[in-house]
Amino acid sequence: MTSQGWSEERSKRSEGPSASRGGRRGRLQAWIPYLFLLPFMVLFVVFLVLPLVYALGISVFETRLVGGTAFVGLENYLRAFGDANFWQGVRRMVVFGIFQVPIMLGLALVFALVLDGGTVWLRNLFRLGFYLPYAVPSVVAALIWGYLYGPSFGPFTQLAELLNFPAPNFLSNGWMLASIANIVTWEFTGYNMIIMYAALQSLPAELDDAAAVDGAKGWQRALYIKVPMIRSAIFLTVIFSIIGTLQLFNEPNIMFAIAPQVIGDHYTPNLYAYTLAFTNQEYNYSAAISFVLGAVVVVFSYTFMLLTNRGELRSR
């Protein structure tokens, strides 16, 4: 064998172990992202996927006094589609969302624009103050506002009596929906503001500077430049608000304990499903109601997305 052959053979022998080690290292590195995702996937499957599968399974059964648990197929779903209490709650939440969501997101957008404009002192303090209500658990927030709304002991009533003004009963049938809307707006305006503010902060400053050089005023730059450029963030907050509105539970549940004569057990769809399961012991039908509610949420969210996409295509 020539000297050249010997050198090639030695190079192959030396490269063999290193190449194999490099291949193993590459395969191990390819699995690293999946290892980081593993804790989330385990929690996702255990606390979301498995409960959904279990709920779907029990929704096609019915527990009877005579005969025990029996398979009924889609009977619970057909009953849900004809349940007047369920659809009354859905309609109430649609009315609630039509008025509450624009007010909440409008305030969030205004606050985000004010903070982004840098026209306020102590901007970080204001940002924390707007966001702080979201850090308060919704149950605690409902209890706080329930005390403030109290017709006989609440500060609003006492202040009205002190000023000799007629005190409105915020827990009455005519005011209850607006009272809950006020609680939800107080809770989630800051959360939506942070999403919009983060989107505003990511915009290039050159556009705003160029508009200022051209003579555009502050409100013109905000309305015609900044707002259209954060359309995706606003779209995200609207989707979250639609889902949250149709799934409203904590606030009406607390108000149900304070004013049971005004809020019934089917005031919202989620409250109705909860009452069916844990008061009436109708777990099978409650599971079916929950899945029908999920379908309603999907329909409303998809309808909004479809209308928004069509509007964008027409504007182009």
Backbone bond lengths (Angstrom), bond angles and torsions (degrees), N, CA, C in turn:
res aa  C-N    CA-C-N  psi(-1)  N-CA   C-N-CA  omega(-1)  CA-C   N-CA-C  phi
1 M - - - 1.475 - - 1.531 108.91 -
2 T 1.285 117.23 135.00 1.460 121.68 -178.79 1.512 111.08 -71.68
3 S 1.333 114.54 167.37 1.467 119.64 179.00 1.518 111.53 -63.98
4 Q 1.343 115.50 -33.14 1.454 118.39 178.62 1.524 111.22 -66.67
5 G 1.327 115.84 -38.96 1.461 119.51 178.14 1.508 111.85 -64.42
6 W 1.388 115.08 -43.02 1.465 117.86 178.13 1.530 111.83 -60.44
7 S 1.314 118.05 -40.00 1.473 120.67 -179.24 1.532 110.93 -66.79
8 E 1.332 118.07 -40.35 1.455 120.42 177.90 1.519 111.42 -64.36
9 E 1.345 116.44 -40.24 1.462 119.69 179.09 1.514 111.25 -63.86
10 R 1.369 116.16 -42.10 1.465 118.94 179.44 1.533 111.37 -64.67
11 S 1.335 116.03 -39.08 1.470 118.32 179.67 1.512 111.34 -65.12
12 K 1.356 117.51 -38.34 1.458 120.10 177.78 1.518 111.37 -64.45
13 R 1.346 116.47 -40.96 1.474 119.06 179.75 1.521 111.51 -66.59
14 S 1.352 115.93 -37.74 1.466 118.21 -179.39 1.520 112.24 -72.88
15 E 1.358 116.55 -33.24 1.454 119.61 -179.73 1.522 112.96 -78.26
16 G 1.313 117.29 -22.15 1.466 120.24 -176.01 1.509 113.66 -59.04
17 P 1.336 120.83 -57.10 1.470 121.20 -179.41 1.523 112.91 -62.75
18 S 1.361 117.22 -40.52 1.464 119.34 -179.18 1.521 111.57 -66.82
19 A 1.344 115.97 -37.80 1.461 118.96 178.50 1.519 110.92 -65.74
20 S 1.322 116.86 -40.73 1.462 119.40 179.17 1.516 111.46 -67.01
21 R 1.369 116.11 -38.34 1.457 118.86 176.67 1.524 111.29 -65.09
22 G 1.339 115.51 -39.04 1.463 118.94 177.36 1.508 111.84 -63.94
23 G 1.343 116.97 -37.83 1.452 119.57 178.36 1.513 112.40 -66.06
24 R 1.346 116.64 -41.58 1.465 119.52 177.96 1.528 111.27 -65.30
25 R 1.353 115.06 -40.02 1.456 118.42 178.81 1.522 111.13 -62.98
26 G 1.329 115.94 -40.35 1.460 119.46 178.55 1.515 112.12 -63.90
27 R 1.337 116.87 -39.75 1.470 119.47 178.91 1.522 110.96 -67.17
28 L 1.345 116.57 -38.44 1.461 119.46 177.84 1.525 111.09 -65.24
29 Q 1.339 117.23 -41.40 1.454 120.79 178.90 1.526 111.51 -64.02
30 A 1.334 116.47 -32.40 1.460 119.59 178.94 1.530 111.56 -66.83
31 W 1.345 117.38 -25.83 1.473 120.50 -179.08 1.519 112.71 -88.21
32 I 1.330 118.06 -12.02 1.463 120.72 -175.85 1.530 112.38 -60.10
33 P 1.347 120.46 -46.23 1.480 118.59 178.02 1.518 113.00 -57.78
34 Y 1.333 117.42 -37.47 1.460 120.38 -179.46 1.526 111.12 -69.08
35 L 1.328 117.10 -31.62 1.459 120.01 176.55 1.525 110.97 -66.68
36 F 1.335 116.81 -38.00 1.463 119.91 177.05 1.528 111.31 -69.11
37 L 1.317 116.89 -32.18 1.464 120.56 179.21 1.532 112.70 -79.20
38 L 1.319 117.12 -17.07 1.461 120.64 -174.23 1.523 113.49 -58.11
39 P 1.351 121.01 -46.36 1.479 118.54 179.24 1.520 112.62 -58.85
40 F 1.349 116.69 -42.60 1.463 118.75 178.45 1.516 111.38 -63.63
41 M 1.329 116.94 -43.19 1.455 119.71 -177.70 1.524 111.17 -63.99
42 V 1.338 116.72 -38.02 1.463 120.13 178.56 1.525 110.37 -63.62
43 L 1.333 116.42 -47.61 1.464 119.87 179.24 1.526 111.11 -65.18
44 F 1.328 116.62 -38.26 1.468 120.76 179.91 1.526 110.67 -62.83
45 V 1.322 116.96 -43.41 1.461 120.34 -178.89 1.526 110.84 -70.67
46 V 1.342 116.43 -42.97 1.467 120.19 -174.65 1.521 111.49 -70.36
47 F 1.335 117.34 -42.23 1.466 120.15 -172.03 1.526 113.89 -101.71
48 L 1.323 119.15 -4.68 1.460 119.82 178.15 1.523 112.37 -128.00
49 V 1.321 116.56 -55.37 1.468 119.51 -174.80 1.525 110.96 -67.09
50 L 1.319 117.47 -50.76 1.465 120.13 -178.65 1.527 112.76 -62.83
51 P 1.369 119.86 -44.23 1.471 118.02 175.35 1.526 113.06 -60.67
52 L 1.337 117.28 -37.09 1.461 119.27 177.88 1.525 111.32 -64.90
53 V 1.315 115.84 -42.19 1.465 119.43 178.59 1.525 110.18 -64.30
54 Y 1.334 116.63 -41.72 1.468 120.17 178.70 1.525 111.25 -63.95
55 A 1.350 116.52 -44.10 1.465 119.83 179.35 1.518 111.27 -64.20
56 L 1.324 116.13 -39.48 1.458 118.86 177.71 1.524 110.82 -64.31
57 G 1.321 115.63 -36.39 1.465 119.22 179.40 1.512 112.55 -66.49
58 I 1.331 118.09 -44.85 1.468 119.52 -177.12 1.526 111.69 -76.58
59 S 1.367 117.19 -17.44 1.462 118.74 -178.60 1.524 112.97 -70.46
60 V 1.309 118.19 -15.35 1.473 120.53 179.82 1.526 110.99 -101.70
61 F 1.340 116.44 13.24 1.457 121.35 176.57 1.522 108.96 -120.85
62 E 1.293 116.30 168.26 1.460 122.51 176.32 1.515 108.92 -144.95
63 T 1.338 115.15 131.24 1.457 121.14 178.77 1.525 109.11 -93.52
64 R 1.304 116.95 118.61 1.461 122.62 -176.40 1.520 110.27 -113.67
65 L 1.341 114.65 154.31 1.457 119.16 178.46 1.520 111.33 -65.10
66 V 1.317 115.26 -35.25 1.452 120.41 178.38 1.525 108.21 -115.33
67 G 1.305 115.48 119.78 1.454 119.57 179.17 1.507 114.41 103.96
68 G 1.345 117.79 -11.14 1.455 120.23 177.54 1.528 112.00 73.28
69 T 1.310 115.11 -148.03 1.452 121.51 -178.39 1.520 110.05 -84.63
70 A 1.325 115.62 129.16 1.464 120.78 -177.57 1.518 109.51 -131.24
71 F 1.316 115.04 147.44 1.460 121.18 177.55 1.528 109.00 -76.41
72 V 1.360 115.91 126.68 1.471 120.33 -178.27 1.521 112.71 -121.36
73 G 1.331 117.13 1.69 1.460 119.88 178.26 1.519 112.45 66.01
74 L 1.327 116.58 -126.60 1.466 122.33 -177.35 1.520 112.77 -92.42
75 E 1.307 117.88 15.09 1.461 120.52 -176.15 1.525 111.63 -62.34
76 N 1.329 117.62 -40.87 1.463 120.17 179.01 1.528 111.31 -64.80
77 Y 1.322 117.04 -36.77 1.460 120.58 179.92 1.530 110.55 -70.11
78 L 1.313 117.76 -40.23 1.458 120.50 176.29 1.521 110.82 -63.44
79 R 1.312 116.76 -37.75 1.461 120.86 176.46 1.528 110.49 -65.26
80 A 1.335 116.88 -38.75 1.462 120.42 179.68 1.527 111.42 -65.71
81 F 1.325 117.26 -40.35 1.465 120.27 179.74 1.524 112.00 -65.92
82 G 1.314 118.06 -21.95 1.455 120.91 177.39 1.516 113.71 -104.67
83 D 1.333 117.99 9.61 1.458 122.28 -177.15 1.528 109.57 -83.25
84 A 1.334 116.73 112.31 1.464 121.12 -178.16 1.528 111.79 -66.74
85 N 1.329 117.57 -35.01 1.463 120.32 179.57 1.522 111.36 -62.88
86 F 1.320 116.57 -42.40 1.464 120.64 -179.69 1.526 110.82 -63.64
87 W 1.318 117.46 -48.58 1.461 120.47 -176.92 1.522 112.08 -71.82
88 Q 1.317 117.40 -25.86 1.453 119.46 173.29 1.531 110.74 -65.15
89 G 1.333 115.92 -41.40 1.457 119.81 175.77 1.521 112.26 -64.49
90 V 1.341 117.29 -39.27 1.465 120.94 178.01 1.525 110.16 -62.75
91 R 1.324 117.17 -46.16 1.475 120.19 179.21 1.525 111.07 -61.87
92 R 1.319 116.57 -39.24 1.464 119.39 179.64 1.534 110.35 -63.94
93 M 1.312 117.56 -39.98 1.456 120.49 179.00 1.518 112.26 -71.02
94 V 1.326 117.57 -30.53 1.467 119.99 175.71 1.526 109.80 -65.81
95 V 1.334 116.82 -45.76 1.470 120.48 176.08 1.523 110.23 -61.22
96 F 1.313 116.46 -43.02 1.459 121.91 177.76 1.528 110.43 -56.40
97 G 1.331 117.03 -47.76 1.456 121.06 -177.23 1.515 113.70 -68.94
98 I 1.334 117.07 -34.15 1.465 120.36 -179.47 1.524 111.31 -60.27
99 F 1.321 117.22 -35.00 1.462 120.67 -178.43 1.529 111.77 -96.32
100 Q 1.326 117.36 -40.92 1.456 119.40 -172.54 1.521 113.51 -76.33
101 V 1.321 118.16 -42.50 1.464 121.07 -175.35 1.524 112.20 -62.81
102 P 1.345 120.99 -47.87 1.474 118.51 177.77 1.523 113.67 -61.16
103 I 1.338 116.94 -38.56 1.469 118.90 178.90 1.524 110.39 -64.24
104 M 1.317 117.28 -46.89 1.463 121.37 -178.55 1.524 111.45 -62.63
105 L 1.332 117.35 -48.63 1.462 120.28 -177.95 1.521 111.45 -71.16
106 G 1.343 117.29 -31.23 1.457 119.26 175.13 1.519 111.84 -64.11
107 L 1.328 116.58 -44.44 1.468 120.19 176.33 1.526 111.08 -63.51
108 A 1.322 116.63 -42.17 1.465 120.03 179.29 1.526 111.25 -61.38
109 L 1.327 117.13 -40.33 1.461 120.46 179.55 1.527 111.15 -67.38
110 V 1.321 116.92 -41.84 1.469 120.43 178.57 1.521 110.60 -62.41
111 F 1.323 117.38 -46.95 1.461 120.85 179.40 1.531 111.07 -61.68
112 A 1.340 116.50 -41.60 1.467 120.02 179.97 1.523 111.10 -64.19
113 L 1.325 117.63 -40.69 1.467 121.20 178.96 1.524 111.02 -67.22
114 V 1.331 116.56 -39.01 1.464 119.72 178.68 1.522 110.54 -64.07
115 L 1.325 116.70 -45.29 1.469 119.95 179.03 1.521 111.08 -65.64
116 D 1.325 116.96 -39.34 1.462 119.78 -178.86 1.522 111.47 -69.78
117 G 1.344 116.68 -30.86 1.454 119.25 -179.68 1.514 113.99 -71.00
118 G 1.341 116.96 -17.41 1.453 119.84 178.29 1.521 113.77 70.08
119 T 1.321 116.48 25.04 1.469 120.00 -177.45 1.529 112.91 -94.41
120 V 1.324 117.93 2.05 1.462 120.67 -179.71 1.526 109.35 -114.87
121 W 1.303 115.57 147.04 1.454 120.65 174.53 1.524 109.25 -78.16
122 L 1.314 115.06 157.04 1.456 121.29 177.53 1.532 110.81 51.73
123 R 1.337 115.12 54.68 1.462 120.31 -174.54 1.523 111.56 -59.89
124 N 1.323 117.75 -40.68 1.468 120.05 -179.79 1.524 111.60 -64.42
125 L 1.338 116.62 -35.58 1.463 120.13 178.80 1.529 110.30 -67.71
126 F 1.332 116.95 -42.80 1.455 120.38 177.54 1.528 110.92 -63.60
127 R 1.326 116.34 -41.66 1.464 120.00 179.61 1.517 110.31 -62.52
128 L 1.312 117.77 -41.89 1.461 121.03 177.40 1.523 110.71 -65.57
129 G 1.322 117.20 -39.59 1.466 120.25 -179.61 1.518 112.38 -64.85
130 F 1.346 117.00 -38.76 1.457 120.13 178.34 1.524 111.47 -70.02
131 Y 1.338 116.07 -34.58 1.462 119.77 -175.22 1.523 112.33 -84.28
132 L 1.324 117.13 -23.15 1.467 121.04 -172.91 1.520 114.00 -56.40
133 P 1.345 121.08 -40.18 1.473 118.77 179.23 1.518 113.81 -57.95
134 Y 1.342 117.30 -28.99 1.460 119.08 178.97 1.531 110.98 -68.28
135 A 1.334 116.91 -27.39 1.463 120.54 178.96 1.522 111.96 -74.38
136 V 1.330 117.09 -15.62 1.465 120.62 177.40 1.526 108.58 -79.59
137 P 1.318 119.32 126.10 1.471 120.03 177.91 1.523 111.60 -55.61
138 S 1.312 115.94 144.01 1.462 120.20 -175.01 1.527 112.06 -61.61
139 V 1.330 117.29 -32.35 1.466 119.68 177.82 1.530 110.50 -65.69
140 V 1.322 115.96 -43.42 1.467 120.24 178.89 1.527 110.20 -65.86
141 A 1.332 116.45 -41.26 1.459 119.79 178.86 1.530 111.03 -61.70
142 A 1.326 116.86 -42.35 1.469 120.06 178.72 1.524 111.00 -64.96
143 L 1.329 117.69 -37.75 1.467 120.29 177.65 1.526 110.75 -65.99
144 I 1.333 116.60 -41.40 1.470 119.87 179.34 1.521 110.71 -61.54
145 W 1.331 115.82 -49.78 1.464 118.98 -178.38 1.538 111.53 -70.87
146 G 1.313 117.55 -29.39 1.453 119.53 174.31 1.521 111.49 -62.36
147 Y 1.335 116.56 -38.11 1.462 120.02 175.63 1.528 110.73 -67.68
148 L 1.342 116.74 -41.86 1.467 119.71 179.60 1.524 111.45 -64.86
149 Y 1.342 116.73 -33.23 1.459 120.74 -179.36 1.524 113.32 -79.38
150 G 1.316 118.72 -11.12 1.462 121.90 -172.54 1.519 112.99 -49.05
151 P 1.324 118.42 123.23 1.476 120.06 -176.71 1.517 114.36 -71.09
152 S 1.323 117.71 -20.05 1.459 119.55 -178.13 1.525 113.08 -112.71
153 F 1.328 117.38 -21.33 1.463 119.64 -175.81 1.527 112.70 -129.77
154 G 1.324 117.95 -5.82 1.451 120.64 -175.32 1.520 113.32 -71.90
155 P 1.324 117.58 149.94 1.481 120.95 179.23 1.524 113.11 -61.21
156 F 1.347 117.97 -32.93 1.465 119.74 179.00 1.530 110.58 -63.03
157 T 1.319 116.03 -43.55 1.471 120.11 179.05 1.519 110.83 -66.02
158 Q 1.321 116.83 -42.22 1.466 120.09 -179.99 1.526 111.42 -64.57
159 L 1.337 116.39 -38.74 1.464 119.63 178.71 1.526 110.80 -67.12
160 A 1.333 116.66 -40.27 1.463 119.77 178.53 1.524 111.08 -64.28
161 E 1.324 117.06 -40.60 1.462 120.25 178.13 1.530 111.04 -66.46
162 L 1.313 116.68 -36.25 1.458 120.41 179.00 1.521 111.40 -64.47
163 L 1.332 116.16 -36.18 1.461 121.36 -179.22 1.530 112.42 -92.60
164 N 1.331 116.42 4.88 1.472 122.19 -179.20 1.530 112.37 60.25
165 F 1.334 115.59 37.44 1.451 121.59 175.65 1.527 108.97 -103.88
166 P 1.329 117.67 148.02 1.466 118.37 174.45 1.526 110.05 -66.98
167 A 1.313 116.41 125.79 1.468 121.15 -175.98 1.523 109.52 -87.94
168 P 1.332 118.21 118.56 1.468 119.57 176.45 1.518 110.81 -71.13
169 N 1.297 115.71 145.04 1.460 121.40 177.07 1.522 108.07 -89.69
170 F 1.331 115.69 98.43 1.457 120.24 -176.52 1.524 112.72 -68.39
171 L 1.318 117.74 -12.41 1.456 121.65 179.41 1.522 111.80 -102.61
172 S 1.326 117.25 14.85 1.454 120.45 178.19 1.521 109.89 -84.36
173 N 1.318 115.12 172.71 1.458 120.29 -177.18 1.524 111.94 -63.71
174 G 1.323 117.15 -34.51 1.451 119.97 -178.87 1.515 114.44 -76.99
175 W 1.336 117.06 -22.40 1.461 121.30 -175.96 1.521 113.69 -107.31
176 M 1.312 118.85 -12.06 1.455 120.40 -169.33 1.524 112.82 -61.05
177 L 1.322 117.75 -46.11 1.470 119.94 -177.54 1.528 110.58 -62.94
178 A 1.333 116.86 -40.71 1.457 120.24 177.37 1.523 111.34 -67.20
179 S 1.334 117.13 -34.89 1.464 120.27 178.66 1.523 111.11 -65.59
180 I 1.331 116.79 -43.00 1.470 119.96 177.49 1.525 110.06 -66.68
181 A 1.331 117.04 -38.27 1.467 120.19 177.97 1.524 111.01 -61.35
182 N 1.323 116.62 -37.58 1.457 120.23 177.89 1.527 111.20 -65.03
183 I 1.332 117.34 -40.35 1.465 120.45 178.52 1.522 110.42 -63.23
184 V 1.328 116.90 -47.42 1.471 120.88 -178.76 1.523 110.71 -63.74
185 T 1.337 116.89 -40.20 1.466 119.97 178.23 1.521 110.67 -63.40
186 W 1.327 116.43 -43.05 1.466 120.49 178.63 1.527 111.43 -62.24
187 E 1.310 116.36 -36.31 1.466 120.50 -177.16 1.524 112.80 -73.42
188 F 1.328 117.72 -45.38 1.457 121.04 -164.32 1.524 114.74 -108.71
189 T 1.319 118.74 -1.00 1.460 119.00 176.40 1.524 111.24 -62.81
190 G 1.314 116.55 -43.20 1.460 120.10 -179.90 1.512 113.15 -65.27
191 Y 1.327 116.94 -37.00 1.466 120.60 177.95 1.524 111.02 -62.20
192 N 1.328 116.54 -46.95 1.460 120.12 179.06 1.520 111.31 -68.96
193 M 1.320 116.92 -31.99 1.457 120.41 177.13 1.523 111.07 -62.65
194 I 1.329 117.53 -40.38 1.458 120.95 -179.59 1.528 110.75 -63.80
195 I 1.331 117.47 -40.21 1.463 120.59 177.98 1.526 110.31 -62.01
196 M 1.331 116.77 -46.88 1.465 120.04 -179.67 1.528 111.45 -68.49
197 Y 1.317 116.72 -38.57 1.465 120.10 -179.98 1.523 110.92 -64.95
198 A 1.329 117.05 -39.52 1.463 119.89 177.19 1.522 111.01 -63.57
199 A 1.341 116.95 -38.29 1.462 120.06 177.19 1.528 111.18 -66.61
200 L 1.328 117.29 -39.09 1.454 120.53 178.17 1.525 111.72 -65.43
201 Q 1.311 116.67 -37.56 1.457 120.32 -179.89 1.527 112.55 -67.07
202 S 1.322 116.56 -23.34 1.476 119.84 -179.50 1.526 112.89 -84.44
203 L 1.335 118.22 -6.98 1.460 120.57 179.96 1.529 110.31 -73.21
204 P 1.318 117.70 144.26 1.474 119.73 177.79 1.523 111.25 -66.46
205 A 1.313 115.75 133.38 1.467 120.61 -178.02 1.520 112.18 -69.41
206 E 1.333 117.46 -20.00 1.461 120.33 -177.59 1.530 112.05 -62.86
207 L 1.341 116.74 -34.79 1.456 119.48 -179.71 1.521 111.61 -64.89
208 D 1.315 116.25 -43.66 1.455 120.52 179.21 1.523 110.63 -66.28
209 D 1.329 117.20 -39.94 1.460 120.68 179.04 1.523 111.20 -65.51
210 A 1.335 115.76 -40.42 1.467 119.21 179.69 1.530 110.73 -65.40
211 A 1.333 117.11 -40.14 1.461 119.90 178.43 1.522 110.99 -66.19
212 A 1.337 117.39 -36.48 1.460 120.56 177.93 1.526 110.91 -66.41
213 V 1.328 116.79 -38.67 1.464 120.59 177.24 1.524 111.05 -63.98
214 D 1.341 116.06 -36.05 1.466 120.20 179.18 1.523 113.04 -75.20
215 G 1.325 117.03 -3.88 1.457 119.91 176.08 1.510 115.19 99.48
216 A 1.345 118.89 6.87 1.458 121.10 179.63 1.527 109.91 -71.27
217 K 1.320 115.43 136.63 1.457 120.05 178.01 1.522 110.68 -79.29
218 G 1.330 114.79 171.82 1.460 119.23 -175.77 1.515 112.83 -59.63
219 W 1.341 116.62 -45.84 1.474 118.94 -178.85 1.513 111.37 -69.37
220 Q 1.334 117.71 -29.25 1.459 120.18 177.30 1.523 111.21 -70.54
221 R 1.322 116.31 -40.58 1.467 119.37 177.52 1.525 110.55 -64.78
222 A 1.320 116.06 -38.27 1.464 119.41 179.97 1.522 111.45 -69.05
223 L 1.329 117.17 -42.71 1.461 121.51 -173.13 1.522 112.35 -77.33
224 Y 1.329 116.81 -38.95 1.458 119.48 -171.82 1.527 114.12 -102.66
225 I 1.311 117.69 -12.99 1.463 120.16 -178.42 1.530 111.08 -117.68
226 K 1.322 116.81 -55.05 1.460 119.56 -172.58 1.527 112.49 -73.61
227 V 1.332 116.28 -49.20 1.469 119.18 -176.64 1.528 112.24 -59.83
228 P 1.337 120.25 -47.25 1.476 118.30 177.72 1.529 113.63 -61.21
229 M 1.336 117.26 -29.52 1.461 119.51 -176.85 1.526 112.70 -80.22
230 I 1.324 117.91 -15.39 1.472 120.00 176.46 1.529 109.82 -108.50
231 R 1.330 115.76 27.81 1.462 120.20 -178.74 1.517 111.79 -59.08
232 S 1.322 117.72 -37.08 1.469 120.28 -179.15 1.522 111.52 -65.24
233 A 1.343 117.08 -38.48 1.470 120.12 177.88 1.527 110.79 -67.33
234 I 1.320 117.91 -41.21 1.459 121.17 177.11 1.526 110.18 -63.77
235 F 1.323 115.92 -41.13 1.465 120.91 177.47 1.530 110.53 -59.32
236 L 1.329 116.69 -41.50 1.470 120.68 179.10 1.518 111.19 -63.47
237 T 1.320 117.61 -42.98 1.472 120.03 -179.89 1.526 111.01 -65.93
238 V 1.327 117.47 -34.71 1.467 119.41 178.22 1.523 110.58 -66.07
239 I 1.330 117.15 -43.10 1.474 120.55 178.70 1.521 110.17 -61.54
240 F 1.334 117.09 -46.22 1.463 120.22 178.17 1.530 110.87 -60.21
241 S 1.324 116.90 -39.02 1.467 120.57 -177.86 1.521 111.42 -69.59
242 I 1.329 117.38 -37.79 1.466 120.39 177.11 1.526 110.12 -62.59
243 I 1.322 115.93 -46.74 1.471 120.03 -179.98 1.526 110.43 -62.67
244 G 1.332 116.52 -46.08 1.455 120.12 -178.92 1.519 112.98 -64.73
245 T 1.327 117.17 -35.86 1.464 120.70 179.85 1.523 111.30 -65.12
246 L 1.316 116.95 -48.07 1.458 120.06 -178.16 1.527 112.04 -69.50
247 Q 1.337 117.31 -20.74 1.464 120.82 179.85 1.529 112.47 -103.80
248 L 1.311 117.86 17.69 1.466 121.36 -176.90 1.531 110.68 -59.13
249 F 1.345 115.53 131.36 1.468 118.64 -176.95 1.527 113.05 -142.65
250 N 1.331 118.16 -54.54 1.463 120.74 -169.63 1.527 112.40 -59.64
251 E 1.328 117.12 -48.28 1.464 120.53 -176.33 1.534 112.15 -63.12
252 P 1.348 119.49 -51.21 1.475 117.41 177.21 1.521 113.63 -66.05
253 N 1.326 117.31 -27.69 1.462 119.30 178.16 1.524 111.06 -66.85
254 I 1.333 116.87 -41.32 1.465 119.92 176.73 1.524 110.42 -68.07
255 M 1.319 117.41 -42.18 1.460 120.56 178.60 1.529 111.88 -65.85
256 F 1.318 116.29 -28.30 1.467 120.49 176.21 1.527 110.60 -62.60
257 A 1.347 115.53 -37.42 1.464 119.20 177.36 1.524 111.45 -72.22
258 I 1.347 117.74 -29.57 1.465 120.98 -178.79 1.525 111.50 -83.67
259 A 1.327 116.18 -41.69 1.466 120.74 -177.44 1.519 109.94 -131.65
260 P 1.331 118.40 71.18 1.473 120.58 -177.08 1.518 113.37 -66.68
261 Q 1.331 117.26 -21.54 1.453 119.42 179.75 1.525 112.20 -74.74
262 V 1.345 116.99 -15.63 1.465 121.38 -179.51 1.523 110.75 -101.51
263 I 1.319 116.34 -46.71 1.467 121.23 -179.00 1.519 108.77 -96.49
264 G 1.311 115.60 117.68 1.453 119.88 176.67 1.522 111.21 -85.94
265 D 1.322 115.57 179.77 1.457 119.43 -178.22 1.519 112.62 -75.56
266 H 1.334 118.58 -3.58 1.460 121.67 177.73 1.525 110.60 -122.83
267 Y 1.323 117.13 30.57 1.461 121.21 -177.43 1.523 110.87 -62.54
268 T 1.333 117.42 -39.82 1.466 122.26 173.18 1.531 108.14 -127.03
269 P 1.321 118.87 157.39 1.477 120.24 -179.56 1.526 113.38 -59.86
270 N 1.331 116.58 -40.08 1.462 118.95 179.56 1.521 111.79 -66.94
271 L 1.328 116.94 -39.56 1.464 120.54 177.11 1.523 110.27 -64.04
272 Y 1.311 116.97 -36.42 1.459 121.65 177.90 1.525 110.95 -65.34
273 A 1.336 116.99 -44.60 1.468 120.38 178.15 1.525 110.88 -63.44
274 Y 1.328 116.50 -39.59 1.468 120.51 178.45 1.530 110.77 -63.93
275 T 1.324 117.15 -43.79 1.464 121.02 180.00 1.520 111.19 -64.48
276 L 1.315 116.74 -41.44 1.464 120.03 178.66 1.527 111.06 -60.23
277 A 1.328 116.75 -40.77 1.458 120.06 -175.17 1.523 112.29 -77.71
278 F 1.329 117.38 -48.33 1.463 119.98 -168.16 1.522 114.04 -103.47
279 T 1.321 117.92 -7.09 1.466 120.69 174.00 1.515 111.23 -110.89
280 N 1.327 116.12 -48.11 1.465 120.42 -178.80 1.527 113.86 -90.42
281 Q 1.338 116.12 -6.98 1.472 121.50 179.71 1.536 112.48 60.36
282 E 1.324 117.14 30.21 1.463 121.92 176.50 1.531 108.89 -100.31
283 Y 1.320 115.77 70.60 1.460 120.55 -175.12 1.530 111.58 -65.22
284 N 1.299 117.63 -38.53 1.465 120.50 -177.61 1.525 111.07 -65.37
285 Y 1.308 115.93 -47.47 1.454 119.34 -179.49 1.527 111.09 -69.30
286 S 1.318 117.31 -34.80 1.465 120.94 176.89 1.523 111.02 -62.43
287 A 1.334 117.18 -39.85 1.466 120.20 177.64 1.519 110.63 -63.68
288 A 1.331 117.39 -40.35 1.461 120.65 178.18 1.531 110.89 -65.01
289 I 1.335 116.91 -41.33 1.461 120.99 176.77 1.528 110.32 -59.65
290 S 1.311 116.83 -41.15 1.470 120.75 -179.25 1.521 111.45 -63.19
291 F 1.336 117.14 -41.09 1.457 119.50 179.32 1.523 111.43 -70.68
292 V 1.313 117.55 -36.17 1.469 119.66 175.66 1.524 110.08 -64.65
293 L 1.332 116.82 -39.87 1.465 120.38 176.28 1.524 110.50 -62.36
294 G 1.339 116.95 -41.10 1.458 119.65 176.03 1.518 111.95 -59.64
295 A 1.326 116.53 -39.56 1.465 120.24 177.25 1.526 111.12 -65.12
296 V 1.330 117.10 -38.84 1.468 120.48 177.75 1.528 110.36 -63.70
297 V 1.337 117.11 -41.34 1.465 121.02 177.77 1.529 110.40 -61.22
298 V 1.316 116.81 -43.74 1.468 120.61 179.13 1.521 110.59 -62.28
299 V 1.324 117.51 -42.43 1.468 121.09 -178.88 1.529 110.60 -62.90
300 F 1.326 117.27 -47.54 1.458 119.81 -179.01 1.530 111.29 -65.89
301 S 1.327 117.26 -41.66 1.466 120.14 -179.95 1.528 110.63 -65.59
302 Y 1.322 116.48 -43.91 1.463 119.75 -179.57 1.526 111.23 -66.89
303 T 1.330 117.30 -37.82 1.461 120.49 177.62 1.518 111.13 -61.92
304 F 1.336 116.69 -43.63 1.463 119.57 177.46 1.521 111.14 -63.26
305 M 1.332 117.83 -43.58 1.459 120.79 178.20 1.523 111.12 -61.36
306 L 1.328 116.80 -41.41 1.460 120.62 -179.17 1.524 110.93 -65.00
307 L 1.333 116.85 -45.42 1.455 120.03 179.31 1.523 111.35 -64.76
308 T 1.315 116.87 -38.22 1.460 120.16 179.21 1.519 111.25 -66.17
309 N 1.325 117.15 -44.17 1.462 120.35 179.21 1.519 111.53 -63.72
310 R 1.324 117.25 -39.80 1.460 119.61 177.57 1.528 111.32 -64.53
311 G 1.338 115.83 -40.06 1.462 119.01 177.71 1.522 112.36 -62.83
312 E 1.330 117.12 -38.92 1.457 120.28 178.19 1.523 111.47 -67.38
313 L 1.352 116.86 -39.04 1.460 119.28 178.88 1.527 111.25 -66.16
314 R 1.323 117.31 -38.86 1.458 119.84 178.54 1.515 111.66 -67.01
315 S 1.341 116.64 -37.24 1.471 119.38 179.81 1.518 111.86 -67.68
316 R 1.330 116.65 -25.88 1.467 119.12 177.65 1.523 111.58 -77.18
